[in-house]
């Protein structure tokens, strides 16, 4: 797995099972490459903090997973902005995200469905998605 492109970058990343489409969405305010390396070490050791991700990893093969930078933080982005963007991507992948608890997530219980909910959220300027 290539994580070199993430090294030194801050932002949001995904570890995705290419066979099932399941995805773990994570972020790092320091270095995505280091954070992904730690996640992979935890997965290989069988002790990743996200139980659903660990199950998917154990049931599949390492080659079934890809790592993607979903969003690279601009200079000056705060930790809160990075976490907000991570939550945004979790919601974008809500049906397939290993680390989204659909039963407990407050935004998923709003009438009108997830698409309307995402449109209603006031995102900080650099995080708005083009229509």
Secondary structure, DSSP 8 states (H G I E B T S, - for coil): ---GGGTT--EEEEEEETTT--EEEEEESS-HHHHHHHHHHHHHHT--S-HHHHHHHHHS-GGGEEEEEEEE--TT--HHHHHHHHHHHHHHTTTTBTT--TTT-GGGGSTTHHHHHHHHS---GGG----
